[in-house]
Amino acid sequence: MTSFKSHFKFNKQERSGIFFLLFFIISIQLGYYLFQSNTENQSSLLKHDAVVQAKIDSLAVISLQKDTIRIYPFNPNFITDFKGYTLGMSVEEIDRLHDFRRKDKFVNSVIEFQNITKVSDSLLNIISPYFKFPEWTQNRKSKTSNASTSNYKAKKVVWKDLNTATAEDLKKISGIGEKLSARIIKFRDRLGGFLIDDQLFDVYGLEADVVERALKQFKVITKPDIIKINVNTATAEELSKLIYLQKHVAESIVNYRNLNGSINSLNDLVKVEEFPAERINRIALYLSL
């Protein structure tokens, strides 16, 4: 009878080969599983990177916006060469304004600014909405005169010096009594003397129409000698001695200066927190860079 040989009996070499084959198959399966897991993780990372990139792009846009020149409200009397250039003014237009300011005069309206600088209507329409004139200039009554009116004879005015006027002199003006005359003199003493006529508008409680009447008889004839305060080196205590600056504003100026390195233009002061921007033309009389 023919002997039957089982197919499930293996010698040592065959068993080793089968074991190696199984190990190889398992290794391939394990490698495939790890590959799939890694691919999913990379996909997740790519999604995360897309979110991060979107944030980076957003920050880049914000950065570009910060780098662009923004126009803040400003007093056109203190336009520097650089400021004028960024506004689109020509060198000649800036020089006309600076020549006007050297005469200790101030521009108090948009029309006056154009008359002095000769800027075009198109440029004026762009920058004039940012002009910030002191409030008192808006309350002053417009002065009308007609030089061609016949039979008009100008009355000669004998001016009195606002810096030497006594309380009795001031009380002759309608609307100025005992208290206001004393207040004017006290304010003048704290200033060390008026530098310009319009500082009379800064006296507390003195109405604009009363000031107008006073300035028809009084004006600054003898100006006091003052030592200007260097806004880039002065301490908060030194700045606060200026009648127009309160102590906390003086401290804010010093903090602003420390954060920005220096103050390059007196017009930069309007960016300081709680700075009285409507009085920048007064304060600038007492400061230097």
C-alpha angles and dihedrals in degrees: 000000000000112000118240117230116206117230091211096065114095134180124230096270092049092050090051091051092050091048091050091049092051090047090051093050092048091048091053091049092048092047091051091051092050091047091053092049092049091050091053091049092051090050089052091049091050090054090049091048090052091057092047091048090052089055091048091051090050092051090048091055090050090049092052090050090052091050092055118090113259123196117226125188108281143168107254090212089077102048109145125206091261093045091050091049092052090049091055098252120148123239091252092053092050091047091052090055093047092049089052092049093050086068089062090250127136134214108234104176142033092246092052090050091055093045091055101039098032091220116170122262091244094055092043091054089055100047104028095077086066095053112117114193123183113272094241091063089062092053097050114106115245114252115228125195135167113202092185095059108122124229091024117135117190115230114230112238120213103209123216120211111254089207095057100034115125127220089257091054091051095047089064087074113091108249096027115102137162097297098043094046090052090046092052092052092046091051090048091051092050090052092047087237135329115284096190133019095242093065085083086075088065095065108112115249095011109128119226094240090052090052089050090055092047093051090057087069105022134053139155106275102157113039120206121242109246134181109227119228115239103232092202096056106025121107123235089254092054092048092048090060087073106097093226095056125072119211096254091050090050089052090049090053091054091047091049090049092050092050095047100037095239144352108258097183133023086229087069088072091077087070091062114104113265092357110157095243092177089066099045092114090057096044092047089063089069101040137074135184 
